[in-house]
Amino acid sequence: MANQGAKKRKEENGRHMANLRRLIVACNVIYVLLRMLIFHSTFTWKNWVALLLTSLAYYIPYKQLAQMATPSYGNDGELLDGGFDMTTGGVCGYMHDVIYITSFVQVMSIISGKFWYTYLLIPGFGVYKSWGFIKGFMSQGSEGGVEDEKTRKKREKMEKKASRGQFVKTRSR
């Protein structure tokens, strides 16, 4: 009973990784059947490159997620940790997004090649999320810029208030 949470997480991670594996296989089968067999007349070397690109875009995040979901065991074989919680955000969520965007692009590229532009969302989102970090390193000009009258008075008032001592009321008996 002590490792009930770890056992539950291990089972959840196993189901989750199986669902991701089914999604990846289904999208690849749909792409191969429709694009290579039915629309074979329009199948070119670019489509082979596209299949290789999407396979790589599936493989890297899936392997990372599988490594995160791997449970850890003690020396005696006892389950210590059920693996990383796959429902959390952060890097885990971004890897899921890459897999879902890849599956969308792969299946929709059967209809039109313009769906490949959807892949621009991934680096675009990366730039958006890292812009605040990058902006902190960029020069913002002079730090002691011009201060307007209202802001100066407010700052002086706050400094004066902070410099006064705090009075504590006590009861006298």
N, C-alpha and C positions, 0 to 999 in steps of 0.2 A: 504493500500500500504506500510505501514511502516514495516510490518513483512513479506514481500513477500519472502525474503530469508529463513526465518524460516519455512514458509509454504512449500516452495519448498524442503527444506532439510527433513522435516517431510514426505512428499510424497516419496522422493527418499529412505529414510530409510525404509519406509513401503514396497516399492517394493523390496528393497534389502533383507530385512529379509524374505519376502515371497519366494524369489528365493532360499535363503539358506534353508528354511524349505522344499521346494519342492525337493532340492538336497538330503537332509537327508532322507526324506520319500522314494524317489525313490531308493536310495542305500539300505535302509533297506528292501524294498519290493523285490528288485532284489535278495538280499542275502537270504531272507527267501524263496522265490519261488524256486530259483535255488538250493541252498544248502540244504534246509530242505525237499523240495518236490521232486525234480528231482534226486539229488545225496543223497538221504536219507540213502542209504546203507553205505556211508562213514561218516555219521553225528555222531559225538561222543560228549561226555561231554565237550571236548575242544572247540568245535564249539559254545556251549552255553556260555562258558566263553568268547569266542571271540565276540559273539554278545553283551554280557553284557559290555565288555571292549569298543567296538566301540560305544555303546549307551552312555556310560559315557563320552567318548571322544567327542561325539557330544554335549551332554547336557551341559557340563561345559562351553565351549567357546560360545555356542549359547546363553545361559542365560546371559553371560557377555556382549556379543554383543547387545542383546536385551535391557539390562539395559542401555548401552551406547547410543542406538538409541532412547530411550524414550524421547519424548519432554517434556519440562517443561512449566507449565502454571502459570499465576499470580493469585492472590486472586480473581480477577473478571472473571477468566476463559479465559483471553486473552493469546494467544500463545506467550511465551517469547523466547523460544529457540526450534529449531526443532530437537535437539538431536545432537549427535556427528557425524561428517562427516566420513562415513564408507569407503571413498576412501583414507583416509590418512594411512600412514604407522605406524610404532611403534607397540604397543601392539595390536592394532586393526588388523593390518596386520598379526601379528603372530597368532592371534586367527583364522583368515581366513585360514591361512596355515594349522593349526591343523585340521580344518574341511575338507579342501580339501585333505590332506594326509590321513585322516581317511576314507573318501569316496573312495579314490583310493585303500587303503589297503583292505577295506571291500569287494569291488567288485572283486578285483584281487585275493583275497584269495580263491575265488571259484575255480579258476584255479589251484593254488598251495599255499601250506601253507608257502612257502618261502617268499612270499610277506609281511609277518608279520615283516620281518627284516627291511622293509622300515620305520617302526615306530622308528627305531634307529636314523633317521634323526632329529627328534624333540629334544631329549636331546643332540645330537651331535652339532646341530646348537646353542643350548643354551650355551654349553661349549665354542664353537668358539666365540660367541658374548661377553661372559663374561670373556674371557681369558685376554683381555687387562686390565680390571678392577682388576682381580685377580693378574695379574703380577705386578701391581703397589704396592701391599702390600707385595710382596715377596722381600727378601733381594737381592740386586744386587751387593753385595760385597762392596768394598771401593768406595766411591763416588769420591775421588780425585785420581783416577787411574793414571797410567803413561801416560804422555802427550808427543807425539813425537815432534821433533824439528819444523816441518812445522806448526803444530797446535799452538805451543807455540808462534812462531814468529807472526802468524796471529792474535792471541789473543792480544799480546802486542801491535801490530800495531793498532788494533781497540780500545784498551784502551787509547793509546796515542792520537788517533784522537778524541775520545770522551772527553778527558780531555781538549783539546784546546777549546777556546771560539769560538762561532759562530760569524762570521762577517756578518753584514748586510750592504748592499750597499744602500746608499741613494743618492738622487739627490740634488745637491746644486744649488740654483738658484741665 
